[in-house]
């Protein structure tokens, strides 16, 4: 609006200067017109009333002034021998024939001239037309006066009208712009107010948007609302995590405190109490370790990708799990493939699933671990012939601090949550289903990504050969890290590693 105001002000200045120049030009034109008329009259030299030539200059000037019809802001008078004689009788703002300086200038003029003078009623422009007479004739001149004050007043009025109209238009445009800008910037103000009102304890506020609106500000508001949704979810999960952790840690601490308060001086009692305290401390240590794993699951460095032989992975997991408890351990099936994944995390997940199965099976029950490739997915399975998972628990069994029973089997309630975090970090998922004949089957699946084999046929075909030289030149200037393999999805399409989510 400031720029528009300056532009309108400059426009008024230009209009005022232009119209004043046009008014003064009109005055000059009128003077020239009267001069031409008087010259034509003198060339004829015939008295209109008698039809005979004028005998002297006095008669010539008197005859012209008698016939002249001046405009409203115009006057004519004659000067003979330095004195004013005849004049037109129309009313004028000020009589210049009474001003000695004008009369003297008219009496001494030897050629046509014009001047501008200031009067009490404003500016006036006059022209002097000398009359050449024969020998013995007096010097004479015709003075034509144009009063510019009224014309300039008209210009001033027009400029004032334009100024008022411009001001009104500016105010109207400003009001409309203020209203429109207010509507446009309303979501931004809501963003500011919402951001000011948000606190750590209240993340429920949102910005109101119109469903039919598609402008950039509305999109910003929608994006901001989405960010608040994610923050609310993250803070809610964090609060739930801390509440659950505090609850789980409170139980062993209460047990430890109770045993210490009741511990007597009997050496045997002290030995038993110490053993119980060490068990509770070990449980707390496992709980803290599991919490640290869950906390690290959201970090980008949670996974360390490398080449994983699925057969070796399954066999190694069975070897580690068999030390947990005497069960009928076996390898159900293995996929003969090498994929890119984090072998340590996958082994951790399989052993955790096996440990969970051990707690809900008995000696002599069957437990098997296997791997398959199915429709571009790696599926790692742990099956048991134990009690199985109740239907009402299958939807929440992978949540933190969810336990299959209340028998106090020694678990922290975090193990399956860690398995889910490992699956999500690989871009996959984990689920549970019933096994035929009883028991449970846990399946961890994720997209299969294969390392590039330099000996294999070029997956891009002959069209790729033209770029071989260029690729070789580029390879000479690059030091590739062989420990981070290039990934190729099923079908030969090169992909990138999907890290922790």
N, C-alpha and C positions, 0 to 999 in steps of 0.2 A: 504493500500500500504506500510506503514511503516513496518508492520509485515512481509509482503512478502519480502521486501528488506532485512530485518534482516535474514530471513530464507535462502534466496539465498546467502548472505554473509557467513553464517555458513556452507552452503553446499559447497561453494568454499574452505573454510578452510579444511573441511573434505576430499574433493577430492584431494587437494594439498598434505595433509599429507599421504593419502593412496597411491597416485601415487609415491611420493618420497620413501615411504617404499618399494613399489614394485620394483622401480629402484635399490635401494640398495640391495634388496634380489636377483635381477638378477645378480648383480655384484658378490655377495657372491657365487651364484650358479656357475658362470663362473670360479671363482677361484678354487672351489672344483673340477670342471670338469678337469681343467688343472693339479691339484695335482694328481688326479686319473690317468690321462694319463701318467704323469711322473713316477709314482710308477710302473705302468705296464711296462713302458719302462725299468726301472732299474731291474725289476724282470726277464725280458728276458735276459738283459745283453749282447746282441749280436749287433755288429756293422752292420747296414743295408747295408752298402756299401761293406763290406768284408765278412760278414757272420761269423766272428770269434768273440769271447768274447772280451770285452774291457779289456785292460791291467791296466788301472788306472782310477781315477775319472775324471781327466782332459778330457780324451778321451770320457768318458761316457757323460759328460756335453756338450762337443763340438759336439758329434754326435746327441744328442737330439735337441740342438739349431739349428743345420744344417737342421734337418728334420721338425722342428716346423713351423707352419703357423699361426701366431698370428692374432687376430681380429684387427679391425681398431683402437680401443681404448685400446689396450693391448700390453704389452712389456714383454720380458723375458731376463734375463741375469744371469750369473753364478759368484759366488764368491769363489775363491780358496785361502786358507791361508790368508784370510782377504783382498783380493784384487779382484776387478772385472776383469774378463777375457773376455769371449765371450758374445755376445748379439745378439738379432734379429735386422735386419736392417730396419724394417719398421719405417716410420716417427711417432714420438710421441710428445705430447704437451711439455713434459719436461722429461729429462733423470734422472732417480733416481739412476743409477749406478755411477753418478758423485757426489752424495750426501754422505758425509762421515758417517752421522748418519745411513742412510739406509744400507750402506756397513758394518758398524760395527755391526749393529743388525743382519745382515745375517751371518757374520762370527762367531758370538758368539752363534747362535741358536743351540740348541741340540735337538729340536723337532719342528714339524710343527707349525707355528704361522702365525697370520695375524694382520696387523695394518692399521690404517687410518691416513694419514698425509695431511697437507695443503701445496699446492704449489702455485706458481705464476699463474698457469693456472687452479686453482681449486683443489678440493679434489682428492686424489688418494688412492687406497686400494692395499696393496701388501701382498703376502704370501711368506714365506720362508720355503723351504723344504730341510732340511739337508740331505747329502748323507753320509751313513756310509761306511767307507772303512777299509781295513785290516791294520795290523801293518805297520808302515812306510809310510802310505799314508797321504797326506795333508788333512786338513779339507776343506770341500766343501759344497756349498749350491746352490740351484736353486731359483731364485727370480722371482715371477710372479706378474706383475703389471697390475691393471685395473684402467683406468682413468674414473672417474664418471661425469666429468663436462659436457660432451656432452649429456649423458643420462638425467642428471638433467635439462639441458637446454631444452631437448625435453619435459620433464614434465612441465617445466615453460611455454613453448609455448602452450601445451595442456590446461593448467589451464587458460592462457590468452584467448584462443579461447572460452573456456567454459564461462569465465567471460563476454566476449563481447557478446556471444550468450545470456547469461542470462540477460545482461543489455538490449539488443535489445528486448528480450521477455518481460522484465519488462516494457519497454517503450510502446511496442505495447499493452500489457495487461492493462497498466495504461491508455493509450488513449482510448481503448475500454471501460474500466470501467468508465472513466470520461464521455464518450459519453452516455453509458447506464444509469449511475447514473443521468446524466443531464436530460435524457428523463424521468426517473422515478421520479426525484425530481422536475421536471418542474411545476407540479400542486402545490407543496408546495411553490415554489417561487411565483407562481401566487397568492396563498392564502395570502402570506406575502404582496406582492405588492397591492393586492386588499384591504387587511385590512388597509394598510397604506393610501391608496387613499380614503377610505370611510370617509365621514364626515356626520354630522347631516343633512346637506342640500342636500347630494347626496348619496343615497343608491341604485343607479341603476346599479353599476358595478357588473359584475359576472365573475366567472372563466370559461374559455373555457375548455371543456372536449370532448373527443372522444366518440361517442355513442357506438362503439364496444368494448371499454376498460372496463374491469371488475376488475381491480386490486384494492388493498386497498386504494392507494393514490387517484385514480379516485373517489372511493366511498366517501373518505373524502371531495374531492372537491364538489361532488354532495350534500353531507350533508351540507357543508358550504354555497353553493348556496341556499339550502332550508332554512337555517337559515336567510340568507340575505333577502329572499322573505318574511319570516314571520316578520322580523324587518321592512322591507319597508312597509308592510301592516300595522303593528302596529303604526309606526311613521306617516304614512299617515292618519290613523284613528285618531291618537292623534292630528295632525295638523288640520284636518277637524273639530274635536270636539272643539278645542280651537277657530278656526275661527268662527264656528257656535255660540259658546257660547258668544264670543266677540260681534258678530253681534246682537244676541238676547238681550244682556245686554245693548248694546248701545242705543237701541230704548227707553226703559223706562228711562234711564239716560238723554237722550235728552229731553224727555217729562218733566221730573222733572225740568231740568235746564230752559226749556222754560217757564214753569209756574212760577218758582221763579223769573225769569227776568221780567215777565209781571205782577206779583202780585202788586196790588196797596195798598193804605192805607184804602180802604173801608172795614169795618168789614165783610160785607156780601161776598165781593170778597175774603177775606182771608179765610173765612169758606169754600167756594166752592173750592178754590185752595188747601187748606189743605186736603179736602176730596179726590180730584183727586190725590194729592201726595201720600196719604196713599194707594189708590188703586194701584198706580204704584209700590210703595214699597212692597205691598203684592204680586203683580205679580212677582217682582224680587225675593222675598223670596221663592215663590213656584218654580221659575226657578232654584234657587240655590239648593233647596232641591232635586229637580229632578236630577240635575247634580250630586249631591253627591250619589244618588242611582245608577245612571249609572256608576259612577266611582267605586263604591263598588261591582258592578256585576262581575268584574273579580277577586275578591279576594276569596280564598278558604272558608272563613267564611261567605260568602254571604248568604248561606242557613243554617238553623238549622233544620235538619230532625227530624221528630217525627210521631206518628200515627195520621192520618187524617181521620175522618169519612166524606165521600163524601156528605152524606145527610146533616149533620150539616154544612159542608162548604158552600153548596149552600144556605141553609136557612139563615145562618148568613150573607152571601154576599147580599142576597135580602133585608134583614132587614137594613143593612147599606146603600145600594144603594137607598132605598126608601126615605131616608131623603134628597137626592140630589135635587129632583124635583118631582112635582106631575105628575106621569105617571101611566099607568095601569101595575103595577109590578106583576110578577108571577113567580112561579117555574115550569119550563117546564117539567123536569123529573129529577130523582135522581138515582144514582147507590147505591145499598145497599152493600157497601163494605168499608173496612178500608184499607188505603194504607199508605205507608211511604213517606212523603213529608214535605215541609215547609208550614204549614197552614197559617202563617202570610203572606208570600210572595204570596201564591196563592190567598188569600183574597185580598191582595193589587192589584193583577193583575185583578181579577174579578171586583172590585170596579172601577179600572181605565178604564176598558172596558165599564162599565156601565156609568161612568162619560162622556166618549167620546160619547156614544150613546145619553145621555141626551142633549148634545150640538147640536145634529143634528136631534132631534125629537121635537115634540110639545106636549102641554098638551093634554092628552087623547090618545096618541100613546101607543102601547103595547111594553113592554120590559120584556124579560124573561131570567132567568139564569137557567142552568141545567147541569147535569153531567151524563155520560154514560161510561161503560166499553166496549171497542170494540177491539177484536183481540189483547188483551194484552196491550192496550193503555187506559189511562184515558183521556177522552175528556170533557173539560169544555167549555160550549157555552154561549154566550151572544147574543141574537137576539133582533132586534127592527123592527118597522114598519115605520121607518123614510124615509129619502131621499136616503139612500144607499150610496155606494162608487163607484165613476166613475171607469170604467175599466182601464183608463190610470194611475190611482192613486193606484191601488191595489198592484202593484209590489214594490212601495216605501213608502207605508203608514206607515210601521213600522220603517222607518229610522228616525234619529234625526231631529227635527225641520221641519218635514213635516206636513202640515195642510190640512184639507179637504176643506177649503174655506178661503177666505180672509175677512170674515165678522168681524173678531176680537171677536170671541166667548169667549175669555178669556183663551184659552189654551196656554200652553207653547210650544207645538210641541214635547214634550219629553215623554208624557205619554205612547204612544204605543211602543216607543223604550224600555221603562222600562218593559212593558209586554213581549216583545220579549226576553229581558235579563233574566227575570224570567223563561220563557219557556226553554231557552237554558241551564240555570243552572240546570234544572231538567232533562236534556238530551232530551228535546222535541223541539217543534216548535209551531208557531202560524200562523194562516191564516185567510183570510176573503173571504166570498162568498155572493152572493145575496140571499135574502130570498123570498120565494114565496109570491106574492102579494105586493112586495116592501119592501125595508129595507135591512139591512145588518146582517150577521151572522158571528161573530168572534168565532173561535175555538182554544183553547189552549190544546194541547195534549202532553202527556209524558208517558214513559213506566210505567206500573203498577208494583209496588213492594209491596209485602204484608209482614207484620210482622209475625214471627213464632208464632204459637199457641201451647203452651206446652201441651194442652189437646188433640190436634189432633193426629191422627194415625201417626206412624213413616213413613215418606215418603220413607225411604230407605228399608223398608220391613224387613223380617226375618234375612237377612244377616247382618243387622246392630246390631242385638242383641248380637253377640259375643263381640262387642266392648263396651258393656254397662258398665262393671265393670271398664274398663280402663278410660272411659269417666267420671265416677263418681269420680275416684281417682283424675283425673285432675281438676275436678270442685272444689274439696276441697281446692286446692292451688290457686284458682283464685277468684278475686273479680270483678265480671262483673258489668258494669254500666248499670243499668236497664233503664236509660233515653235514651240510644241509642239502639234502637231495632235491632235485626238481621233481615236481609231482605231475602225474598224468592220470586223469580219471579213466574209467573203463571206456574203451572205444578209441583211445589214443589222443584225447583232447587234453592239452596241457592246462593245469589249474594251479591255484595257489593254496597254501596251507590255511586252513580255517583254525584260528587259535581259540583261546578261551572266550566263552560268551557269558 
